[in-house]
C-alpha cells in the first residue's frame, strides 16, 4: 500500500509537471509567433530599403540622360561628338552597361562601348516601343539583336521646333554584372535568406542563381501581390516548394518588385535555444521545490505515522501520551510553497510578454505593441494622431562609424523622443531607423508641434558621434473614413515627401 508521503509527492510532482508544461508551451507559442513576426517585419523593411535604393538609382540614371540630351541634339550630325558625349555619360554614371543614340528611323548613330552596330537598323522590341511612344520610360526586359537580355532606359530627342530626332538610350544587361547585381548581390545570407527582383509580368530580373534570370514566377503568391502593385509581408511556399517568410515592396518608378525572404526553418532556428534557456532558468526553482516538497511530505506524514505506530502497540507498552503535532499548519505551508512557485512561473511568463512587446536596443515599445494599441484605438473609436520618424542618412552613420555607433544613435533618438513625450504618447520603434509616436486624443496640430520639437531637439543636441543628426517626419490625424492601412500609407507618403524635400523637416499627410 502506498504511503501518504508517496501520494503527496506524486501530487506535487503532477502539479509541477503541469506548470512546467503549460509555461514552456505558452513560452514556445509566444516566442515562435514573435520570431515569425520579427522575421516578416525585418524582410518587409529590408525589401523596402532595397526598393528605395533601386528607385534612387533609376532616377539618377534618367537624370543623367536628361542632362545631356540637349548636347546630343546639337551634335546629332557629328558621329564623333555624339560618341564622346556617350563616353562622358558612361564615366559620370557607372550604372549603364552601354549607351547609344538611335535616330527616328531606328538607325544606330553612336554607341559606347563600340558594339559594332553603328549604321545598322535596330528592330528590337524596346527600340520600337521607344520610337512609338516618343517619351522617357523604362522598358520591360527583352532580348536585343546581340542576344542579350536587357532593359532600356530611354529619353526622346527633340529639336527646337519640336522635330523628333530619335532617342538617347542606356541599357542594363540583366544576365551580366549591373547595378542591380551591385545593390543586391551582397544581400545573401548563409542561413538561406536572399533577395530577388521581378518585372511587372512576374519575370525574374535578378536572382542569386543567374540561371533563373528570365524565368516566369507568376505563380508565386508574393509575385502576384507585386503584380497588383502591393507591398507587405507573408509566409508562403515558393515556386520550388520551399517555405519562406517574405517581405516584398513594389517600385513605382520601374514597376518592379523587390522580395527579401528567409527560410521558415532558419527564422525559427533560435527557438530551440530560447526554450532551452527558459528551461535551464526554471530548473533551479524546480529542484528547490522538489527538495522542499520532500521535506514537507515527511513532516506531514510523520505525525500520522507516529499515530499509527502508537495505535498498534498494546496499552501496557505505551509510555504516556504520545505528542502528535497537528499537520494542518505544515499542509498550509506546502500549499503556500506551491503558490509561490506558481507565482514565479507566472512572473516569468509575464516578463516574457513584456519582452515580446519591447525593443531590446532602445527600450521603446516594438511594432507588435504598436499594432495592438492601434487596434484598441480603432475598436474604442478614440481619435488619435501619429508621427512617423526616419533618421536621415542613417546608412552613412553605419558605414562611417560602424553598427555599434549606429545603435548608440538609435538609442539617442529614442531618448530624445521619450524626453518630450510626457503625456499619453507612445514611442515605438518600427525597426531599423524608423520610429512612430501614437498620440491618443490628440489632433494634427498637436502632433505637428510635438514632431517639430523632437526634430529641433535632435538637430540642436550634441549627438553620440559628434556630428549633427537630423530626422524627417510625417504626421497625420486618423480619419474614420479610411482604413488603418490607408492611414499609415498616407503618413508614409508624407515622410517620403519630407525626405524628398531635403530631409530634416516635418510634412503633414494630405487627406
Secondary structure, 3 states (H helix, E strand, C coil): CCCHHHHHHHHHHHHHHHHHHHHHHHHHHHHHHHHHHHHHHHHHHHHHHHHHHHHHHHHHHHHHHHHHHHHHHHCCCCHHHHHHHHHHHHHHCCCCCEEEEEECCCEEEEEECCCCCCCCECCCHHHHHHHHHCCCEECCCEECCCCCEEEEEEEEEECCCCCEEEEEEEEEECCCCCHHHHHHCCCCCCCCCEEEEECCCCEEEECCCHHHCCCECCCCHHHHHHHCCCCEEEEEECCCCCEEEEEEEEECCCCEEEEEEEEHHHHCHHHHHHHHHHHHHHHHHHHHHHHHHHHHHHHHHHHHHHHHHHHHCCHHHCCCCCCCCCCHHHHHHHHHHHHHHHHHHHHHHHHHHHHHCECCCCCCEEHHHHHHHHHHHHHCCCCEEEEEEEECCHHHHHHHHCHHHHHHHHHHHHHHHHHHCCCCCEEEEEECCEEEEEEECCCHHHHHHHHHHHHHHHHHCCCCCCCCCCEEEEEEECCCCCCHHHHHHHHHHHHHHHHHCCCCCEEECCC
